[in-house]
């Protein structure tokens, strides 16, 4: 496997994780944090930080919107228990 194929697979896997989390809105961030040590907010921070390493500036709200598929406030209102 070459480096480009590796990055494509990693990207596809990450997108699949996001789709999985999107389907499992019943799973609260606190549950993820307690069981896995990370949550959707962690993913958005990691996404923003990795973008920053590449010289790409992404705001916290924009990073969260990418991870949550909607604004964080909208997600909290609809799905947070």
C-alpha positions as CSV (number, residue, x, y, z in Angstrom):
1,X,0.0,0.0,0.0
2,X,1.4,3.4,-0.9
3,X,1.1,6.5,1.2
4,X,-1.8,8.0,-0.9
5,X,-3.8,4.8,-0.6
6,X,-3.2,4.8,3.1
7,X,-4.4,8.3,3.5
8,X,-7.5,7.5,1.3
9,X,-8.3,4.5,3.6
10,X,-7.8,6.6,6.7
11,X,-10.1,9.3,5.3
12,X,-12.8,6.8,4.4
13,X,-12.6,5.2,7.8
14,X,-12.9,8.6,9.5
15,X,-16.0,9.5,7.3
16,X,-17.5,6.1,8.3
17,X,-16.9,6.8,12.0
18,X,-18.7,10.2,11.6
19,X,-21.6,8.5,9.8
20,X,-21.8,5.9,12.5
21,X,-21.9,8.5,15.2
22,X,-24.5,10.4,13.2
23,X,-26.8,7.3,13.2
24,X,-26.2,6.9,17.0
25,X,-27.4,10.2,18.2
26,X,-28.8,8.2,21.2
27,X,-25.2,7.8,22.4
28,X,-24.4,10.8,24.5
29,X,-21.0,12.5,24.6
30,X,-20.6,11.7,28.3
31,X,-21.2,8.0,27.5
32,X,-18.5,8.1,24.8
33,X,-16.1,9.9,27.1
34,X,-16.6,7.5,30.0
35,X,-16.3,4.4,27.8
36,X,-13.8,5.4,25.1
37,X,-12.0,8.4,26.5
38,X,-13.1,10.7,23.7
39,X,-16.3,12.2,22.4
40,X,-17.7,14.2,19.4
41,X,-16.2,17.4,20.9
42,X,-12.8,15.8,21.1
43,X,-13.1,14.8,17.4
44,X,-13.9,18.4,16.5
45,X,-10.9,19.7,18.5
46,X,-8.6,17.2,16.9
47,X,-10.0,18.1,13.4
48,X,-9.4,21.8,14.1
49,X,-5.9,21.1,15.5
50,X,-4.8,19.0,12.5
51,X,-6.1,21.6,10.1
52,X,-4.0,24.2,12.0
53,X,-0.9,22.1,11.6
54,X,-1.5,22.4,7.8
55,X,-2.0,26.1,8.0
56,X,-5.8,25.8,7.6
57,X,-7.8,27.9,10.1
58,X,-11.1,26.4,11.2
59,X,-13.2,27.9,13.9
60,X,-14.5,25.7,16.8
61,X,-18.1,26.2,15.6
62,X,-17.2,25.2,12.1
63,X,-15.2,22.1,13.3
64,X,-18.2,21.0,15.4
65,X,-20.6,21.5,12.6
66,X,-18.5,19.2,10.4
67,X,-18.4,16.5,13.2
68,X,-22.0,16.9,14.3
69,X,-23.5,17.4,10.8
70,X,-25.2,20.5,12.2
71,X,-24.5,23.4,14.6
72,X,-23.6,22.3,18.1
73,X,-26.4,24.3,19.6
74,X,-28.9,22.6,17.3
75,X,-27.5,19.1,18.1
76,X,-27.7,19.8,21.8
77,X,-31.3,21.0,21.6
78,X,-32.4,18.0,19.6
79,X,-30.3,15.1,21.0
80,X,-28.6,16.0,24.3
81,X,-30.3,14.5,27.3
